[in-house]
Amino acid sequence: MSDELFNNGGCSPSDCASCQSGCSSCGSDFEEHRTITLTMDDDTEVECAILTIYPVNTKEYIALLPLDENGQNQSGEVYLYTFTRTENGDPMLANIEDDEEYQAAAEAFDAIVENAQNMAEAEK
């Protein structure tokens, strides 16, 4: 992955990823903030839904769900990247190069998914 383009109108994807309320930061068009276009190393573009941005130890990570041309994900595959900001506040993603770091990020994401499933079950 070489470059990312966040599809937003000025608010931070990390704010909108957890906000989901159409607040003044996100505006009334919250749904447009829920995707990101990744430009891969081979210059192909992949549209992804932003699932969550979450901390593990001292770093933040982003979980992305790659979407097909119909806006669907049939494989269930999820992309995990480190998430940081430049000095100007622009979002920046990077590959997770270390296997142990990736494992920790994946386990934390799995815990988030499990917690969300448990909460959904409890609401039924």
N, CA, C and O atoms as a GROMACS GRO file, in nm:
protein
  496
    1MET      N    1   0.085  -0.117   0.000
    1MET     CA    2   0.000   0.000   0.000
    1MET      C    3   0.089   0.122   0.000
    1MET      O    4   0.183   0.132   0.079
    2SER      N    5   0.060   0.215  -0.088
    2SER     CA    6   0.147   0.330  -0.095
    2SER      C    7   0.078   0.461  -0.057
    2SER      O    8   0.144   0.551  -0.005
    3ASP      N    9  -0.050   0.474  -0.082
    3ASP     CA   10  -0.117   0.600  -0.058
    3ASP      C   11  -0.262   0.574  -0.025
    3ASP      O   12  -0.321   0.477  -0.074
    4GLU      N   13  -0.320   0.659   0.057
    4GLU     CA   14  -0.459   0.643   0.093
    4GLU      C   15  -0.532   0.774   0.070
    4GLU      O   16  -0.477   0.882   0.090
    5LEU      N   17  -0.656   0.764   0.028
    5LEU     CA   18  -0.740   0.881   0.010
    5LEU      C   19  -0.863   0.863   0.096
    5LEU      O   20  -0.945   0.774   0.071
    6PHE      N   21  -0.878   0.946   0.198
    6PHE     CA   22  -0.996   0.938   0.282
    6PHE      C   23  -1.106   1.016   0.213
    6PHE      O   24  -1.086   1.130   0.170
    7ASN      N   25  -1.223   0.954   0.201
    7ASN     CA   26  -1.339   1.018   0.140
    7ASN      C   27  -1.417   1.090   0.248
    7ASN      O   28  -1.515   1.037   0.300
    8ASN      N   29  -1.373   1.211   0.282
    8ASN     CA   30  -1.450   1.285   0.381
    8ASN      C   31  -1.453   1.432   0.345
    8ASN      O   32  -1.376   1.479   0.261
    9GLY      N   33  -1.539   1.501   0.409
    9GLY     CA   34  -1.557   1.643   0.380
    9GLY      C   35  -1.497   1.730   0.487
    9GLY      O   36  -1.552   1.836   0.516
   10GLY      N   37  -1.386   1.690   0.548
   10GLY     CA   38  -1.319   1.776   0.643
   10GLY      C   39  -1.309   1.720   0.783
   10GLY      O   40  -1.225   1.767   0.860
   11CYS      N   41  -1.391   1.624   0.820
   11CYS     CA   42  -1.376   1.570   0.954
   11CYS      C   43  -1.282   1.450   0.953
   11CYS      O   44  -1.252   1.395   0.847
   12SER      N   45  -1.238   1.413   1.066
   12SER     CA   46  -1.142   1.304   1.080
   12SER      C   47  -1.210   1.169   1.074
   12SER      O   48  -1.309   1.147   1.145
   13PRO      N   49  -1.160   1.076   0.991
   13PRO     CA   50  -1.219   0.943   0.989
   13PRO      C   51  -1.215   0.873   1.124
   13PRO      O   52  -1.303   0.794   1.156
   14SER      N   53  -1.112   0.902   1.205
   14SER     CA   54  -1.106   0.838   1.335
   14SER      C   55  -1.220   0.887   1.425
   14SER      O   56  -1.271   0.810   1.507
   15ASP      N   57  -1.259   1.014   1.410
   15ASP     CA   58  -1.372   1.064   1.487
   15ASP      C   59  -1.500   0.999   1.439
   15ASP      O   60  -1.582   0.954   1.519
   16CYS      N   61  -1.519   0.994   1.309
   16CYS     CA   62  -1.643   0.942   1.252
   16CYS      C   63  -1.654   0.791   1.267
   16CYS      O   64  -1.765   0.737   1.272
   17ALA      N   65  -1.541   0.722   1.272
   17ALA     CA   66  -1.546   0.577   1.284
   17ALA      C   67  -1.615   0.533   1.412
   17ALA      O   68  -1.680   0.429   1.416
   18SER      N   69  -1.602   0.613   1.517
   18SER     CA   70  -1.666   0.576   1.642
   18SER      C   71  -1.789   0.661   1.673
   18SER      O   72  -1.868   0.626   1.760
   19CYS      N   73  -1.806   0.771   1.602
   19CYS     CA   74  -1.913   0.866   1.631
   19CYS      C   75  -2.051   0.812   1.594
   19CYS      O   76  -2.135   0.793   1.682
   20GLN      N   77  -2.073   0.786   1.469
   20GLN     CA   78  -2.198   0.733   1.414
   20GLN      C   79  -2.322   0.813   1.451
   20GLN      O   80  -2.432   0.758   1.448
   21SER      N   81  -2.308   0.939   1.486
   21SER     CA   82  -2.426   1.013   1.528
   21SER      C   83  -2.458   1.132   1.440
   21SER      O   84  -2.554   1.204   1.466
   22GLY      N   85  -2.380   1.156   1.335
   22GLY     CA   86  -2.406   1.272   1.251
   22GLY      C   87  -2.381   1.401   1.325
   22GLY      O   88  -2.450   1.501   1.301
   23CYS      N   89  -2.283   1.402   1.414
   23CYS     CA   90  -2.253   1.519   1.495
   23CYS      C   91  -2.201   1.634   1.408
   23CYS      O   92  -2.182   1.616   1.287
   24SER      N   93  -2.178   1.747   1.466
   24SER     CA   94  -2.132   1.862   1.389
   24SER      C   95  -1.995   1.836   1.327
   24SER      O   96  -1.965   1.891   1.221
   25SER      N   97  -1.914   1.755   1.390
   25SER     CA   98  -1.784   1.722   1.332
   25SER      C   99  -1.801   1.639   1.206
   25SER      O  100  -1.729   1.659   1.107
   26CYS      N  101  -1.896   1.546   1.208
   26CYS     CA  102  -1.918   1.457   1.094
   26CYS      C  103  -2.018   1.514   0.996
   26CYS      O  104  -2.019   1.475   0.879
   27GLY      N  105  -2.100   1.605   1.039
   27GLY     CA  106  -2.203   1.658   0.952
   27GLY      C  107  -2.316   1.560   0.933
   27GLY      O  108  -2.318   1.453   0.995
   28SER      N  109  -2.411   1.595   0.850
   28SER     CA  110  -2.527   1.510   0.832
   28SER      C  111  -2.501   1.395   0.737
   28SER      O  112  -2.580   1.300   0.732
   29ASP      N  113  -2.393   1.399   0.661
   29ASP     CA  114  -2.362   1.294   0.565
   29ASP      C  115  -2.262   1.196   0.621
   29ASP      O  116  -2.158   1.170   0.560
   30PHE      N  117  -2.292   1.142   0.738
   30PHE     CA  118  -2.199   1.052   0.806
   30PHE      C  119  -2.156   0.936   0.719
   30PHE      O  120  -2.039   0.899   0.720
   31GLU      N  121  -2.247   0.877   0.644
   31GLU     CA  122  -2.216   0.757   0.567
   31GLU      C  123  -2.101   0.778   0.471
   31GLU      O  124  -2.025   0.684   0.446
   32GLU      N  125  -2.086   0.898   0.414
   32GLU     CA  126  -1.977   0.918   0.321
   32GLU      C  127  -1.840   0.910   0.389
   32GLU      O  128  -1.738   0.895   0.321
   33HIS      N  129  -1.836   0.919   0.519
   33HIS     CA  130  -1.711   0.915   0.594
   33HIS      C  131  -1.671   0.773   0.631
   33HIS      O  132  -1.568   0.752   0.694
   34ARG      N  133  -1.750   0.677   0.594
   34ARG     CA  134  -1.727   0.540   0.639
   34ARG      C  135  -1.643   0.459   0.543
   34ARG      O  136  -1.625   0.339   0.564
   35THR      N  137  -1.589   0.520   0.437
   35THR     CA  138  -1.506   0.446   0.343
   35THR      C  139  -1.373   0.514   0.322
   35THR      O  140  -1.355   0.633   0.349
   36ILE      N  141  -1.281   0.436   0.272
   36ILE     CA  142  -1.148   0.483   0.238
   36ILE      C  143  -1.108   0.411   0.109
   36ILE      O  144  -1.143   0.294   0.089
   37THR      N  145  -1.037   0.479   0.022
   37THR     CA  146  -0.985   0.416  -0.098
   37THR      C  147  -0.836   0.395  -0.080
   37THR      O  148  -0.760   0.491  -0.062
   38LEU      N  149  -0.795   0.269  -0.083
   38LEU     CA  150  -0.653   0.237  -0.072
   38LEU      C  151  -0.595   0.223  -0.212
   38LEU      O  152  -0.656   0.160  -0.299
   39THR      N  153  -0.479   0.281  -0.235
   39THR     CA  154  -0.404   0.258  -0.358
   39THR      C  155  -0.294   0.159  -0.321
   39THR      O  156  -0.203   0.192  -0.245
   40MET      N  157  -0.302   0.041  -0.376
   40MET     CA  158  -0.209  -0.066  -0.343
   40MET      C  159  -0.076  -0.045  -0.416
   40MET      O  160  -0.066   0.042  -0.503
   41ASP      N  161   0.024  -0.125  -0.382
   41ASP     CA  162   0.157  -0.112  -0.443
   41ASP      C  163   0.154  -0.131  -0.594
   41ASP      O  164   0.238  -0.075  -0.665
   42ASP      N  165   0.058  -0.209  -0.645
   42ASP     CA  166   0.049  -0.231  -0.789
   42ASP      C  167  -0.043  -0.128  -0.856
   42ASP      O  168  -0.084  -0.148  -0.971
   43ASP      N  169  -0.076  -0.020  -0.785
   43ASP     CA  170  -0.159   0.090  -0.832
   43ASP      C  171  -0.307   0.056  -0.849
   43ASP      O  172  -0.383   0.138  -0.901
   44THR      N  173  -0.350  -0.062  -0.806
   44THR     CA  174  -0.493  -0.090  -0.805
   44THR      C  175  -0.555  -0.018  -0.686
   44THR      O  176  -0.489   0.003  -0.584
   45GLU      N  177  -0.681   0.018  -0.699
   45GLU     CA  178  -0.752   0.085  -0.591
   45GLU      C  179  -0.854  -0.010  -0.531
   45GLU      O  180  -0.924  -0.081  -0.603
   46VAL      N  181  -0.863  -0.009  -0.400
   46VAL     CA  182  -0.958  -0.093  -0.329
   46VAL      C  183  -1.039  -0.003  -0.235
   46VAL      O  184  -0.984   0.063  -0.148
   47GLU      N  185  -1.170  -0.002  -0.255
   47GLU     CA  186  -1.260   0.071  -0.166
   47GLU      C  187  -1.283  -0.015  -0.042
   47GLU      O  188  -1.314  -0.134  -0.053
   48CYS      N  189  -1.269   0.046   0.075
   48CYS     CA  190  -1.284  -0.028   0.200
   48CYS      C  191  -1.376   0.048   0.296
   48CYS      O  192  -1.373   0.170   0.302
   49ALA      N  193  -1.456  -0.027   0.368
   49ALA     CA  194  -1.536   0.029   0.477
   49ALA      C  195  -1.446   0.039   0.600
   49ALA      O  196  -1.371  -0.053   0.630
   50ILE      N  197  -1.455   0.151   0.670
   50ILE     CA  198  -1.381   0.168   0.794
   50ILE      C  199  -1.462   0.101   0.904
   50ILE      O  200  -1.572   0.146   0.938
   51LEU      N  201  -1.408  -0.006   0.960
   51LEU     CA  202  -1.478  -0.076   1.068
   51LEU      C  203  -1.455  -0.010   1.201
   51LEU      O  204  -1.550   0.017   1.274
   52THR      N  205  -1.330   0.017   1.234
   52THR     CA  206  -1.298   0.081   1.362
   52THR      C  207  -1.152   0.125   1.362
   52THR      O  208  -1.070   0.074   1.287
   53ILE      N  209  -1.123   0.219   1.448
   53ILE     CA  210  -0.986   0.260   1.481
   53ILE      C  211  -0.973   0.235   1.630
   53ILE      O  212  -1.055   0.281   1.709
   54TYR      N  213  -0.869   0.162   1.669
   54TYR     CA  214  -0.860   0.118   1.808
   54TYR      C  215  -0.714   0.116   1.855
   54TYR      O  216  -0.622   0.099   1.775
   55PRO      N  217  -0.694   0.135   1.986
   55PRO     CA  218  -0.558   0.135   2.041
   55PRO      C  219  -0.514  -0.004   2.085
   55PRO      O  220  -0.595  -0.085   2.130
   56VAL      N  221  -0.386  -0.028   2.072
   56VAL     CA  222  -0.320  -0.145   2.131
   56VAL      C  223  -0.187  -0.094   2.185
   56VAL      O  224  -0.102  -0.047   2.110
   57ASN      N  225  -0.172  -0.103   2.316
   57ASN     CA  226  -0.054  -0.048   2.383
   57ASN      C  227  -0.043   0.100   2.348
   57ASN      O  228  -0.133   0.178   2.380
   58THR      N  229   0.065   0.142   2.283
   58THR     CA  230   0.086   0.284   2.256
   58THR      C  231   0.054   0.323   2.112
   58THR      O  232   0.077   0.438   2.073
   59LYS      N  233   0.003   0.229   2.031
   59LYS     CA  234  -0.026   0.258   1.891
   59LYS      C  235  -0.175   0.247   1.863
   59LYS      O  236  -0.250   0.187   1.939
   60GLU      N  237  -0.215   0.308   1.752
   60GLU     CA  238  -0.351   0.293   1.704
   60GLU      C  239  -0.350   0.211   1.576
   60GLU      O  240  -0.254   0.215   1.498
   61TYR      N  241  -0.459   0.137   1.556
   61TYR     CA  242  -0.474   0.053   1.437
   61TYR      C  243  -0.609   0.081   1.375
   61TYR      O  244  -0.701   0.127   1.443
   62ILE      N  245  -0.620   0.053   1.246
   62ILE     CA  246  -0.745   0.069   1.175
   62ILE      C  247  -0.781  -0.064   1.110
   62ILE      O  248  -0.696  -0.130   1.051
   63ALA      N  249  -0.907  -0.102   1.120
   63ALA     CA  250  -0.958  -0.225   1.058
   63ALA      C  251  -1.046  -0.184   0.940
   63ALA      O  252  -1.140  -0.106   0.956
   64LEU      N  253  -1.014  -0.236   0.822
   64LEU     CA  254  -1.084  -0.202   0.700
   64LEU      C  255  -1.142  -0.326   0.636
   64LEU      O  256  -1.079  -0.432   0.635
   65LEU      N  257  -1.262  -0.314   0.582
   65LEU     CA  258  -1.330  -0.423   0.515
   65LEU      C  259  -1.330  -0.393   0.365
   65LEU      O  260  -1.401  -0.302   0.322
   66PRO      N  261  -1.253  -0.469   0.284
   66PRO     CA  262  -1.250  -0.442   0.140
   66PRO      C  263  -1.386  -0.472   0.077
   66PRO      O  264  -1.449  -0.573   0.108
   67LEU      N  265  -1.429  -0.382  -0.012
   67LEU     CA  266  -1.560  -0.393  -0.075
   67LEU      C  267  -1.545  -0.420  -0.224
   67LEU      O  268  -1.449  -0.374  -0.287
   68ASP      N  269  -1.638  -0.495  -0.280
   68ASP     CA  270  -1.636  -0.518  -0.424
   68ASP      C  271  -1.707  -0.403  -0.495
   68ASP      O  272  -1.747  -0.306  -0.431
   69GLU      N  273  -1.723  -0.415  -0.626
   69GLU     CA  274  -1.785  -0.307  -0.704
   69GLU      C  275  -1.930  -0.280  -0.665
   69GLU      O  276  -1.984  -0.175  -0.699
   70ASN      N  277  -1.993  -0.373  -0.595
   70ASN     CA  278  -2.130  -0.354  -0.547
   70ASN      C  279  -2.136  -0.307  -0.402
   70ASN      O  280  -2.244  -0.300  -0.344
   71GLY      N  281  -2.020  -0.274  -0.344
   71GLY     CA  282  -2.016  -0.228  -0.206
   71GLY      C  283  -2.034  -0.339  -0.104
   71GLY      O  284  -2.074  -0.313   0.010
   72GLN      N  285  -2.006  -0.462  -0.144
   72GLN     CA  286  -2.022  -0.578  -0.057
   72GLN      C  287  -1.888  -0.644  -0.030
   72GLN      O  288  -1.791  -0.622  -0.103
   73ASN      N  289  -1.882  -0.724   0.075
   73ASN     CA  290  -1.764  -0.805   0.105
   73ASN      C  291  -1.810  -0.948   0.118
   73ASN      O  292  -1.881  -0.983   0.213
   74GLN      N  293  -1.772  -1.031   0.024
   74GLN     CA  294  -1.813  -1.171   0.025
   74GLN      C  295  -1.715  -1.260   0.100
   74GLN      O  296  -1.753  -1.366   0.149
   75SER      N  297  -1.588  -1.219   0.109
   75SER     CA  298  -1.484  -1.305   0.165
   75SER      C  299  -1.473  -1.298   0.317
   75SER      O  300  -1.425  -1.392   0.380
   76GLY      N  301  -1.516  -1.187   0.377
   76GLY     CA  302  -1.499  -1.169   0.520
   76GLY      C  303  -1.358  -1.125   0.558
   76GLY      O  304  -1.327  -1.110   0.676
   77GLU      N  305  -1.274  -1.104   0.458
   77GLU     CA  306  -1.136  -1.059   0.483
   77GLU      C  307  -1.137  -0.917   0.540
   77GLU      O  308  -1.217  -0.834   0.498
   78VAL      N  309  -1.048  -0.891   0.635
   78VAL     CA  310  -1.032  -0.760   0.696
   78VAL      C  311  -0.886  -0.720   0.686
   78VAL      O  312  -0.797  -0.802   0.709
   79TYR      N  313  -0.861  -0.594   0.651
   79TYR     CA  314  -0.724  -0.541   0.645
   79TYR      C  315  -0.696  -0.466   0.774
   79TYR      O  316  -0.779  -0.386   0.819
   80LEU      N  317  -0.580  -0.490   0.833
   80LEU     CA  318  -0.536  -0.417   0.952
   80LEU      C  319  -0.411  -0.337   0.919
   80LEU      O  320  -0.318  -0.389   0.857
   81TYR      N  321  -0.410  -0.210   0.960
   81TYR     CA  322  -0.295  -0.121   0.938
   81TYR      C  323  -0.271  -0.041   1.065
   81TYR      O  324  -0.361  -0.027   1.148
   82THR      N  325  -0.151   0.011   1.080
   82THR     CA  326  -0.128   0.109   1.186
   82THR      C  327  -0.191   0.240   1.140
   82THR      O  328  -0.197   0.269   1.020
   83PHE      N  329  -0.238   0.318   1.235
   83PHE     CA  330  -0.304   0.445   1.206
   83PHE      C  331  -0.234   0.553   1.286
   83PHE      O  332  -0.224   0.545   1.408
   84THR      N  333  -0.186   0.654   1.215
   84THR     CA  334  -0.123   0.770   1.280
   84THR      C  335  -0.169   0.895   1.207
   84THR      O  336  -0.245   0.889   1.110
   85ARG      N  337  -0.123   1.007   1.256
   85ARG     CA  338  -0.151   1.136   1.191
   85ARG      C  339  -0.021   1.209   1.166
   85ARG      O  340   0.074   1.200   1.244
   86THR      N  341  -0.017   1.283   1.056
   86THR     CA  342   0.098   1.367   1.027
   86THR      C  343   0.095   1.487   1.120
   86THR      O  344  -0.001   1.505   1.196
   87GLU      N  345   0.198   1.569   1.116
   87GLU     CA  346   0.201   1.690   1.197
   87GLU      C  347   0.084   1.782   1.165
   87GLU      O  348   0.038   1.858   1.250
   88ASN      N  349   0.035   1.776   1.041
   88ASN     CA  350  -0.079   1.858   0.998
   88ASN      C  351  -0.212   1.797   1.037
   88ASN      O  352  -0.317   1.857   1.013
   89GLY      N  353  -0.211   1.677   1.097
   89GLY     CA  354  -0.333   1.610   1.138
   89GLY      C  355  -0.393   1.520   1.032
   89GLY      O  356  -0.500   1.464   1.053
   90ASP      N  357  -0.325   1.506   0.919
   90ASP     CA  358  -0.377   1.418   0.814
   90ASP      C  359  -0.357   1.272   0.853
   90ASP      O  360  -0.254   1.236   0.908
   91PRO      N  361  -0.458   1.188   0.824
   91PRO     CA  362  -0.445   1.046   0.858
   91PRO      C  363  -0.341   0.977   0.771
   91PRO      O  364  -0.323   1.011   0.654
   92MET      N  365  -0.272   0.880   0.831
   92MET     CA  366  -0.170   0.806   0.759
   92MET      C  367  -0.176   0.660   0.803
   92MET      O  368  -0.179   0.631   0.923
   93LEU      N  369  -0.177   0.569   0.707
   93LEU     CA  370  -0.177   0.426   0.735
   93LEU      C  371  -0.043   0.367   0.695
   93LEU      O  372   0.024   0.418   0.605
   94ALA      N  373  -0.006   0.260   0.764
   94ALA     CA  374   0.118   0.188   0.730
   94ALA      C  375   0.096   0.040   0.754
   94ALA      O  376   0.019   0.000   0.841
   95ASN      N  377   0.165  -0.041   0.675
   95ASN     CA  378   0.160  -0.185   0.694
   95ASN      C  379   0.218  -0.222   0.830
   95ASN      O  380   0.306  -0.154   0.881
   96ILE      N  381   0.167  -0.328   0.888
   96ILE     CA  382   0.222  -0.381   1.012
   96ILE      C  383   0.326  -0.484   0.972
   96ILE      O  384   0.291  -0.592   0.924
   97GLU      N  385   0.452  -0.453   0.992
   97GLU     CA  386   0.562  -0.536   0.944
   97GLU      C  387   0.601  -0.648   1.041
   97GLU      O  388   0.647  -0.754   0.999
   98ASP      N  389   0.583  -0.624   1.170
   98ASP     CA  390   0.626  -0.720   1.272
   98ASP      C  391   0.515  -0.821   1.301
   98ASP      O  392   0.401  -0.784   1.326
   99ASP      N  393   0.549  -0.950   1.297
   99ASP     CA  394   0.450  -1.056   1.319
   99ASP      C  395   0.386  -1.048   1.457
   99ASP      O  396   0.265  -1.068   1.470
  100GLU      N  397   0.465  -1.021   1.560
  100GLU     CA  398   0.410  -1.013   1.695
  100GLU      C  399   0.316  -0.893   1.709
  100GLU      O  400   0.211  -0.902   1.773
  101GLU      N  401   0.353  -0.781   1.647
  101GLU     CA  402   0.267  -0.663   1.650
  101GLU      C  403   0.136  -0.692   1.577
  101GLU      O  404   0.029  -0.655   1.624
  102TYR      N  405   0.146  -0.758   1.461
  102TYR     CA  406   0.025  -0.792   1.386
  102TYR      C  407  -0.065  -0.884   1.468
  102TYR      O  408  -0.187  -0.866   1.471
  103GLN      N  409  -0.005  -0.982   1.534
  103GLN     CA  410  -0.083  -1.075   1.617
  103GLN      C  411  -0.156  -1.001   1.728
  103GLN      O  412  -0.273  -1.029   1.756
  104ALA      N  413  -0.088  -0.906   1.793
  104ALA     CA  414  -0.151  -0.828   1.900
  104ALA      C  415  -0.266  -0.743   1.845
  104ALA      O  416  -0.371  -0.734   1.907
  105ALA      N  417  -0.245  -0.681   1.728
  105ALA     CA  418  -0.350  -0.600   1.667
  105ALA      C  419  -0.469  -0.687   1.626
  105ALA      O  420  -0.584  -0.647   1.645
  106ALA      N  421  -0.441  -0.805   1.571
  106ALA     CA  422  -0.548  -0.896   1.529
  106ALA      C  423  -0.627  -0.948   1.649
  106ALA      O  424  -0.750  -0.956   1.643
  107GLU      N  425  -0.558  -0.981   1.757
  107GLU     CA  426  -0.628  -1.029   1.877
  107GLU      C  427  -0.715  -0.920   1.938
  107GLU      O  428  -0.826  -0.946   1.984
  108ALA      N  429  -0.665  -0.796   1.937
  108ALA     CA  430  -0.745  -0.684   1.989
  108ALA      C  431  -0.868  -0.662   1.901
  108ALA      O  432  -0.976  -0.635   1.953
  109PHE      N  433  -0.852  -0.672   1.770
  109PHE     CA  434  -0.967  -0.657   1.681
  109PHE      C  435  -1.067  -0.769   1.703
  109PHE      O  436  -1.188  -0.744   1.707
  110ASP      N  437  -1.019  -0.892   1.718
  110ASP     CA  438  -1.108  -1.005   1.745
  110ASP      C  439  -1.188  -0.982   1.874
  110ASP      O  440  -1.306  -1.015   1.880
  111ALA      N  441  -1.124  -0.924   1.976
  111ALA     CA  442  -1.193  -0.895   2.102
  111ALA      C  443  -1.300  -0.789   2.081
  111ALA      O  444  -1.408  -0.797   2.141
  112ILE      N  445  -1.272  -0.690   1.996
  112ILE     CA  446  -1.371  -0.587   1.965
  112ILE      C  447  -1.493  -0.649   1.896
  112ILE      O  448  -1.606  -0.618   1.930
  113VAL      N  449  -1.468  -0.738   1.800
  113VAL     CA  450  -1.576  -0.805   1.728
  113VAL      C  451  -1.657  -0.891   1.824
  113VAL      O  452  -1.780  -0.890   1.820
  114GLU      N  453  -1.589  -0.966   1.909
  114GLU     CA  454  -1.658  -1.052   2.006
  114GLU      C  455  -1.743  -0.969   2.101
  114GLU      O  456  -1.856  -1.007   2.131
  115ASN      N  457  -1.690  -0.858   2.148
  115ASN     CA  458  -1.764  -0.770   2.238
  115ASN      C  459  -1.888  -0.715   2.169
  115ASN      O  460  -1.996  -0.709   2.229
  116ALA      N  461  -1.874  -0.674   2.043
  116ALA     CA  462  -1.989  -0.622   1.967
  116ALA      C  463  -2.094  -0.730   1.948
  116ALA      O  464  -2.214  -0.702   1.958
  117GLN      N  465  -2.051  -0.853   1.920
  117GLN     CA  466  -2.145  -0.963   1.905
  117GLN      C  467  -2.218  -0.992   2.036
  117GLN      O  468  -2.339  -1.014   2.037
  118ASN      N  469  -2.144  -0.990   2.146
  118ASN     CA  470  -2.205  -1.013   2.278
  118ASN      C  471  -2.307  -0.904   2.311
  118ASN      O  472  -2.413  -0.934   2.366
  119MET      N  473  -2.275  -0.779   2.277
  119MET     CA  474  -2.367  -0.670   2.304
  119MET      C  475  -2.492  -0.684   2.218
  119MET      O  476  -2.603  -0.659   2.265
  120ALA      N  477  -2.476  -0.724   2.093
  120ALA     CA  478  -2.591  -0.742   2.003
  120ALA      C  479  -2.680  -0.856   2.054
  120ALA      O  480  -2.803  -0.847   2.048
  121GLU      N  481  -2.618  -0.961   2.102
  121GLU     CA  482  -2.695  -1.075   2.157
  121GLU      C  483  -2.772  -1.032   2.281
  121GLU      O  484  -2.887  -1.072   2.299
  122ALA      N  485  -2.710  -0.950   2.366
  122ALA     CA  486  -2.774  -0.906   2.489
  122ALA      C  487  -2.892  -0.815   2.462
  122ALA      O  488  -2.986  -0.809   2.542
  123GLU      N  489  -2.889  -0.742   2.348
  123GLU     CA  490  -2.998  -0.651   2.316
  123GLU      C  491  -3.120  -0.724   2.259
  123GLU      O  492  -3.227  -0.664   2.249
  124LYS      N  493  -3.105  -0.849   2.223
  124LYS     CA  494  -3.217  -0.924   2.163
  124LYS      C  495  -3.316  -0.968   2.265
  124LYS      O  496  -3.415  -1.032   2.231
   0.00000   0.00000   0.00000
